Amino acid sequence: MGILRQLKVKDLVTLLGTTCGMISIIISLDGRFLWVSGAFIYFSMIFDLLDGLVAKIMKQANELGKQLDSLSDSICFGVAPAVLIYRYYSELNSFAPIVLAILCVIYVFGAILRLTWFNISQQEGYEGVTTPVTASILLSLFFIDLFYGYFPDMGPLLGKILNYVIPISMIFLAYLNITRFLIYGKGVKSRENRKFALLLILAMTIGLIASILTFFDHTATGPYIYGLCVAILVILTCYLIIGLCNFFRERKILGSICESKAR
């Protein structure tokens, strides 16, 4: 019972997010209503954002919560998206099951390594992309593939391309989790920090709206879900560009410092 006494309100919010991740995995394993599985991953992102806000407001940050949050994220944004993608694309026979499984495992490895490094890192800010962001990119691509059929003018070619691009993109997304070429919060002005924070909140809000729409008649909501997911990709692309710009800016600053010392 000792650990139960250590739980704070924000830890309960974290566990609500974990519950959404587990529901997503169960729905994916069932194989029906896969769009609902994706929606629950987006719901877990909202709880992931809320637990941080609750921790700040109620001043409940502690080591237990930090570890619990990382474990929850590994389930919600690592395992759950991988299971969803494997279930959907294994039925399309785009890749051999073993190849698709390897791609999914690489994606999960990227998420776990990123979360582990974040827990032990003592540096200011962080490098690489957070797991909710890579999961959001993957889900957006998934929903675009799922609902592009509401635009007949696009033809079947886009679907065939996405059937290969999306599973392969899991390697790229895993790399984004651990790359050193994207920097956030480290040597960045607070104004710019607010900019990419607002971008993430906006993307999550759009994702939540798209998730809610999945529970309604797709003939009416399908085009809107498609458009919202395209908007999320645009927003998150801007977020990645900000991280890359921060990297080059810091590299330039370090270069100037080295030159000054050399003189």
Buried (B, 14 or more C-beta within 10 A) or exposed (E): EEEEEEBBEBBEBBBBBBBBBBBBBEBBEEEEEBBBBBBBBBBBBBBBBBBBEBBEEEEBEBEEBEEBBBBBBBBBBBBBBBBBBBBBBBEBEBBEEEEBBBBBBBBBBBBBBBBEBBEEEEEEBBBBBBBBBBBBBBBBBBBBBBBBBBEEEEEEEBBEEBBEBBBEBBBBBBBBBBBEBBBBBBEBEEEBBEBBEEBBEBBBBBBBBBBBBBEEEBEEBBBBBBBBBBBBBEBBEBBBEBBEBBBEBBEEEEEEEEEEEEE
